[in-house]
Amino acid sequence: MSTHGAHEHGSHDAHGHHESGHPESTLRGYLIGFGLSVVLTAIPFWLVMTGKLGSNEATTVAILTLAAVQIVVHMIYFLHMSPSSEGGWTMLALIFTVVMVVITLAGSLWVMYHMNTNMMPGMDPSKLP
């Protein structure tokens, strides 16, 4: 039995990855992810409470953008996802999930808008007693 074989079993490469291709979990990485998550959560609260952007539409766009950035932060720092992990299958699964979520949300919003508009076309809420 050689010592070379025993060394290979528990070895890490120079880039901080395990043999499976996943990034190594470190306290520093988790703290960076936590800090970014706190900041990306506090900014939308601050925007809503202060009304700095002036309009609801601009605030909504800013909140949705920060939410998308926070999803990426969680995927990188907590889920350890990268394009190279598991031969790219993790990223392919992520892309499929994002497409399905976008289709579901867009379809739901479209259906709700049209049901609200077309449910009672002759009724005007301002003319009700």
CNS distance restraints for C-alpha pairs under 8 A (distance, minus, plus):
assign (resid   1 and name CA) (resid   5 and name CA) 7.66 0.50 0.50
assign (resid   2 and name CA) (resid   6 and name CA) 7.04 0.50 0.50
assign (resid   3 and name CA) (resid   7 and name CA) 6.19 0.50 0.50
assign (resid   4 and name CA) (resid   8 and name CA) 6.38 0.50 0.50
assign (resid   5 and name CA) (resid   9 and name CA) 6.62 0.50 0.50
assign (resid   6 and name CA) (resid  10 and name CA) 7.35 0.50 0.50
assign (resid   7 and name CA) (resid  11 and name CA) 6.07 0.50 0.50
assign (resid  11 and name CA) (resid  18 and name CA) 7.64 0.50 0.50
assign (resid  11 and name CA) (resid  19 and name CA) 7.64 0.50 0.50
assign (resid  12 and name CA) (resid  16 and name CA) 6.58 0.50 0.50
assign (resid  12 and name CA) (resid  17 and name CA) 6.16 0.50 0.50
assign (resid  12 and name CA) (resid  18 and name CA) 5.37 0.50 0.50
assign (resid  12 and name CA) (resid  19 and name CA) 6.59 0.50 0.50
assign (resid  13 and name CA) (resid  17 and name CA) 6.08 0.50 0.50
assign (resid  13 and name CA) (resid  18 and name CA) 7.04 0.50 0.50
assign (resid  13 and name CA) (resid  19 and name CA) 7.68 0.50 0.50
assign (resid  16 and name CA) (resid  23 and name CA) 6.27 0.50 0.50
assign (resid  16 and name CA) (resid  24 and name CA) 5.53 0.50 0.50
assign (resid  17 and name CA) (resid  21 and name CA) 5.73 0.50 0.50
assign (resid  17 and name CA) (resid  22 and name CA) 5.63 0.50 0.50
assign (resid  17 and name CA) (resid  23 and name CA) 4.60 0.50 0.50
assign (resid  17 and name CA) (resid  24 and name CA) 5.19 0.50 0.50
assign (resid  18 and name CA) (resid  22 and name CA) 5.85 0.50 0.50
assign (resid  18 and name CA) (resid  23 and name CA) 6.66 0.50 0.50
assign (resid  18 and name CA) (resid  24 and name CA) 6.34 0.50 0.50
assign (resid  20 and name CA) (resid  85 and name CA) 7.27 0.50 0.50
assign (resid  20 and name CA) (resid  86 and name CA) 6.75 0.50 0.50
assign (resid  21 and name CA) (resid  84 and name CA) 6.79 0.50 0.50
assign (resid  21 and name CA) (resid  85 and name CA) 4.73 0.50 0.50
assign (resid  21 and name CA) (resid  86 and name CA) 6.15 0.50 0.50
assign (resid  22 and name CA) (resid  80 and name CA) 6.33 0.50 0.50
assign (resid  22 and name CA) (resid  81 and name CA) 7.16 0.50 0.50
assign (resid  22 and name CA) (resid  82 and name CA) 7.66 0.50 0.50
assign (resid  22 and name CA) (resid  85 and name CA) 5.37 0.50 0.50
assign (resid  22 and name CA) (resid  86 and name CA) 7.54 0.50 0.50
assign (resid  23 and name CA) (resid  80 and name CA) 5.75 0.50 0.50
assign (resid  23 and name CA) (resid  81 and name CA) 7.74 0.50 0.50
assign (resid  24 and name CA) (resid  80 and name CA) 7.92 0.50 0.50
assign (resid  25 and name CA) (resid  29 and name CA) 6.80 0.50 0.50
assign (resid  25 and name CA) (resid  30 and name CA) 7.48 0.50 0.50
assign (resid  25 and name CA) (resid  80 and name CA) 7.86 0.50 0.50
assign (resid  26 and name CA) (resid  30 and name CA) 6.36 0.50 0.50
assign (resid  27 and name CA) (resid  31 and name CA) 6.07 0.50 0.50
assign (resid  28 and name CA) (resid  32 and name CA) 6.16 0.50 0.50
assign (resid  29 and name CA) (resid  33 and name CA) 6.17 0.50 0.50
assign (resid  29 and name CA) (resid  77 and name CA) 6.12 0.50 0.50
assign (resid  30 and name CA) (resid  34 and name CA) 6.01 0.50 0.50
assign (resid  30 and name CA) (resid  77 and name CA) 6.19 0.50 0.50
assign (resid  30 and name CA) (resid  78 and name CA) 6.77 0.50 0.50
assign (resid  31 and name CA) (resid  35 and name CA) 6.01 0.50 0.50
assign (resid  32 and name CA) (resid  36 and name CA) 6.16 0.50 0.50
assign (resid  32 and name CA) (resid  77 and name CA) 7.70 0.50 0.50
assign (resid  33 and name CA) (resid  37 and name CA) 6.05 0.50 0.50
assign (resid  33 and name CA) (resid  73 and name CA) 6.36 0.50 0.50
assign (resid  33 and name CA) (resid  74 and name CA) 6.86 0.50 0.50
assign (resid  33 and name CA) (resid  77 and name CA) 5.23 0.50 0.50
assign (resid  33 and name CA) (resid  78 and name CA) 7.08 0.50 0.50
assign (resid  34 and name CA) (resid  38 and name CA) 6.17 0.50 0.50
assign (resid  35 and name CA) (resid  39 and name CA) 6.28 0.50 0.50
assign (resid  36 and name CA) (resid  40 and name CA) 5.97 0.50 0.50
assign (resid  36 and name CA) (resid  70 and name CA) 7.75 0.50 0.50
assign (resid  36 and name CA) (resid  73 and name CA) 7.30 0.50 0.50
assign (resid  37 and name CA) (resid  41 and name CA) 6.05 0.50 0.50
assign (resid  37 and name CA) (resid  70 and name CA) 6.22 0.50 0.50
assign (resid  37 and name CA) (resid  73 and name CA) 7.23 0.50 0.50
assign (resid  37 and name CA) (resid  74 and name CA) 7.70 0.50 0.50
assign (resid  38 and name CA) (resid  42 and name CA) 6.03 0.50 0.50
assign (resid  39 and name CA) (resid  43 and name CA) 6.14 0.50 0.50
assign (resid  40 and name CA) (resid  44 and name CA) 7.19 0.50 0.50
assign (resid  40 and name CA) (resid  66 and name CA) 6.16 0.50 0.50
assign (resid  40 and name CA) (resid  67 and name CA) 7.45 0.50 0.50
assign (resid  40 and name CA) (resid  69 and name CA) 7.86 0.50 0.50
assign (resid  40 and name CA) (resid  70 and name CA) 6.24 0.50 0.50
assign (resid  41 and name CA) (resid  45 and name CA) 6.87 0.50 0.50
assign (resid  42 and name CA) (resid  46 and name CA) 6.14 0.50 0.50
assign (resid  43 and name CA) (resid  47 and name CA) 6.11 0.50 0.50
assign (resid  44 and name CA) (resid  48 and name CA) 6.18 0.50 0.50
assign (resid  44 and name CA) (resid  62 and name CA) 7.55 0.50 0.50
assign (resid  44 and name CA) (resid  63 and name CA) 5.51 0.50 0.50
assign (resid  44 and name CA) (resid  66 and name CA) 7.53 0.50 0.50
assign (resid  45 and name CA) (resid  49 and name CA) 6.05 0.50 0.50
assign (resid  46 and name CA) (resid  50 and name CA) 5.93 0.50 0.50
assign (resid  47 and name CA) (resid  51 and name CA) 5.54 0.50 0.50
assign (resid  47 and name CA) (resid  52 and name CA) 5.80 0.50 0.50
assign (resid  47 and name CA) (resid  53 and name CA) 7.02 0.50 0.50
assign (resid  47 and name CA) (resid  59 and name CA) 6.81 0.50 0.50
assign (resid  48 and name CA) (resid  52 and name CA) 7.71 0.50 0.50
assign (resid  48 and name CA) (resid  59 and name CA) 7.09 0.50 0.50
assign (resid  51 and name CA) (resid  55 and name CA) 7.59 0.50 0.50
assign (resid  51 and name CA) (resid  59 and name CA) 7.89 0.50 0.50
assign (resid  53 and name CA) (resid  58 and name CA) 6.22 0.50 0.50
assign (resid  53 and name CA) (resid  59 and name CA) 6.01 0.50 0.50
assign (resid  54 and name CA) (resid  58 and name CA) 7.42 0.50 0.50
assign (resid  54 and name CA) (resid  59 and name CA) 7.72 0.50 0.50
assign (resid  55 and name CA) (resid  59 and name CA) 6.33 0.50 0.50
assign (resid  56 and name CA) (resid  60 and name CA) 6.01 0.50 0.50
assign (resid  57 and name CA) (resid  61 and name CA) 6.23 0.50 0.50
assign (resid  58 and name CA) (resid  62 and name CA) 6.15 0.50 0.50
assign (resid  59 and name CA) (resid  63 and name CA) 6.10 0.50 0.50
assign (resid  60 and name CA) (resid  64 and name CA) 6.13 0.50 0.50
assign (resid  61 and name CA) (resid  65 and name CA) 6.08 0.50 0.50
assign (resid  62 and name CA) (resid  66 and name CA) 6.15 0.50 0.50
assign (resid  63 and name CA) (resid  67 and name CA) 6.05 0.50 0.50
assign (resid  64 and name CA) (resid  68 and name CA) 6.24 0.50 0.50
assign (resid  65 and name CA) (resid  69 and name CA) 6.35 0.50 0.50
assign (resid  66 and name CA) (resid  70 and name CA) 6.08 0.50 0.50
assign (resid  67 and name CA) (resid  71 and name CA) 6.25 0.50 0.50
assign (resid  68 and name CA) (resid  72 and name CA) 6.51 0.50 0.50
assign (resid  69 and name CA) (resid  73 and name CA) 6.29 0.50 0.50
assign (resid  70 and name CA) (resid  74 and name CA) 6.19 0.50 0.50
assign (resid  71 and name CA) (resid  75 and name CA) 6.19 0.50 0.50
assign (resid  72 and name CA) (resid  76 and name CA) 6.18 0.50 0.50
assign (resid  73 and name CA) (resid  77 and name CA) 5.89 0.50 0.50
assign (resid  73 and name CA) (resid  78 and name CA) 7.76 0.50 0.50
assign (resid  74 and name CA) (resid  78 and name CA) 5.15 0.50 0.50
assign (resid  74 and name CA) (resid  79 and name CA) 6.41 0.50 0.50
assign (resid  75 and name CA) (resid  79 and name CA) 4.74 0.50 0.50
assign (resid  75 and name CA) (resid  80 and name CA) 6.06 0.50 0.50
assign (resid  75 and name CA) (resid  81 and name CA) 5.62 0.50 0.50
assign (resid  76 and name CA) (resid  80 and name CA) 4.82 0.50 0.50
assign (resid  76 and name CA) (resid  81 and name CA) 5.25 0.50 0.50
assign (resid  76 and name CA) (resid  82 and name CA) 6.86 0.50 0.50
assign (resid  77 and name CA) (resid  81 and name CA) 7.97 0.50 0.50
assign (resid  81 and name CA) (resid  85 and name CA) 6.59 0.50 0.50
assign (resid  81 and name CA) (resid  90 and name CA) 6.94 0.50 0.50
assign (resid  81 and name CA) (resid  91 and name CA) 7.35 0.50 0.50
assign (resid  82 and name CA) (resid  88 and name CA) 7.88 0.50 0.50
assign (resid  82 and name CA) (resid  90 and name CA) 7.62 0.50 0.50
assign (resid  82 and name CA) (resid  91 and name CA) 6.85 0.50 0.50
assign (resid  83 and name CA) (resid  87 and name CA) 7.73 0.50 0.50
assign (resid  83 and name CA) (resid  88 and name CA) 5.24 0.50 0.50
assign (resid  83 and name CA) (resid  90 and name CA) 7.29 0.50 0.50
assign (resid  83 and name CA) (resid  91 and name CA) 5.52 0.50 0.50
assign (resid  84 and name CA) (resid  88 and name CA) 5.29 0.50 0.50
assign (resid  85 and name CA) (resid  89 and name CA) 7.47 0.50 0.50
assign (resid  85 and name CA) (resid  90 and name CA) 6.58 0.50 0.50
assign (resid  85 and name CA) (resid  91 and name CA) 7.98 0.50 0.50
assign (resid  86 and name CA) (resid  90 and name CA) 6.29 0.50 0.50
assign (resid  88 and name CA) (resid  92 and name CA) 6.29 0.50 0.50
assign (resid  89 and name CA) (resid  93 and name CA) 6.09 0.50 0.50
assign (resid  90 and name CA) (resid  94 and name CA) 6.23 0.50 0.50
assign (resid  91 and name CA) (resid  95 and name CA) 6.17 0.50 0.50
assign (resid  92 and name CA) (resid  96 and name CA) 6.23 0.50 0.50
assign (resid  93 and name CA) (resid  97 and name CA) 6.15 0.50 0.50
assign (resid  94 and name CA) (resid  98 and name CA) 6.14 0.50 0.50
assign (resid  95 and name CA) (resid  99 and name CA) 6.20 0.50 0.50
assign (resid  96 and name CA) (resid 100 and name CA) 6.23 0.50 0.50
assign (resid  97 and name CA) (resid 101 and name CA) 6.12 0.50 0.50
assign (resid  98 and name CA) (resid 102 and name CA) 6.11 0.50 0.50
assign (resid  99 and name CA) (resid 103 and name CA) 6.16 0.50 0.50
assign (resid 100 and name CA) (resid 104 and name CA) 6.08 0.50 0.50
assign (resid 101 and name CA) (resid 105 and name CA) 6.01 0.50 0.50
assign (resid 102 and name CA) (resid 106 and name CA) 5.86 0.50 0.50
assign (resid 103 and name CA) (resid 107 and name CA) 5.86 0.50 0.50
assign (resid 104 and name CA) (resid 108 and name CA) 6.01 0.50 0.50
assign (resid 105 and name CA) (resid 109 and name CA) 6.12 0.50 0.50
assign (resid 106 and name CA) (resid 110 and name CA) 6.07 0.50 0.50
assign (resid 107 and name CA) (resid 111 and name CA) 6.11 0.50 0.50
assign (resid 108 and name CA) (resid 112 and name CA) 6.10 0.50 0.50
assign (resid 109 and name CA) (resid 113 and name CA) 6.02 0.50 0.50
assign (resid 110 and name CA) (resid 114 and name CA) 6.24 0.50 0.50
assign (resid 111 and name CA) (resid 115 and name CA) 6.00 0.50 0.50
assign (resid 112 and name CA) (resid 116 and name CA) 6.06 0.50 0.50
assign (resid 113 and name CA) (resid 117 and name CA) 6.19 0.50 0.50
assign (resid 114 and name CA) (resid 118 and name CA) 5.79 0.50 0.50
assign (resid 114 and name CA) (resid 119 and name CA) 7.94 0.50 0.50
assign (resid 115 and name CA) (resid 119 and name CA) 5.33 0.50 0.50
assign (resid 116 and name CA) (resid 120 and name CA) 7.99 0.50 0.50
assign (resid 117 and name CA) (resid 121 and name CA) 6.89 0.50 0.50
assign (resid 123 and name CA) (resid 127 and name CA) 7.86 0.50 0.50
assign (resid 124 and name CA) (resid 128 and name CA) 7.04 0.50 0.50
